[in-house]
Amino acid sequence: MEINETELICLAKDAREHSYAPYSHFKVGAALLADDGRIYTGCNVENASFGATNCAERTAFFKAVSEGVHSFRAIAIVGAPDGTDTKDTCAPCGICRQVMREFCESKDFMVILEDGKGGTLAMTLEELLPRSFGGESFAHCH
Ligand code: THU
């Protein structure tokens, strides 16, 4: 399936409008494309107990997984301080990379970011999280 990077970035920007970020004032949006063509969006949801905060990417993944969807093609991520336009690259945090790794075993799952110049930057999850840890390591424990 063709990935429309511009459309996914646009949907991530729309989702960012719902960001709840009263503490960091850093608003993030994500749009996750499933293999079947459906798109799940997410935003960061902060909490006064900071560790309870959920990133935009994980919100999108958990929405999809909670609806029974487990195979994915790509995710677009945009983020910037409140009041500023997204433009610069907002890379996914380490925890979100690991969550993507759980559900995106295919090495060609794409992460799409903005490039700071009005265009997009696309890379594989494998590039962002090389030599990663996954469920296959449990294969021999019962
Ligand atoms: N954030 C995300 O939503 N995704 C990331 O990958 C990086 C960080 C959010 C979490 C927090 O609400 C704010 O950005 C500042 O860290």
Residues whose N, C-alpha, C, O or C-beta is under 5 A from the ligand:
A	BS01	THU	S24 F26 V28 N44 E46 T53 N54 C55 A56 E57 A91 P92 C93 C96
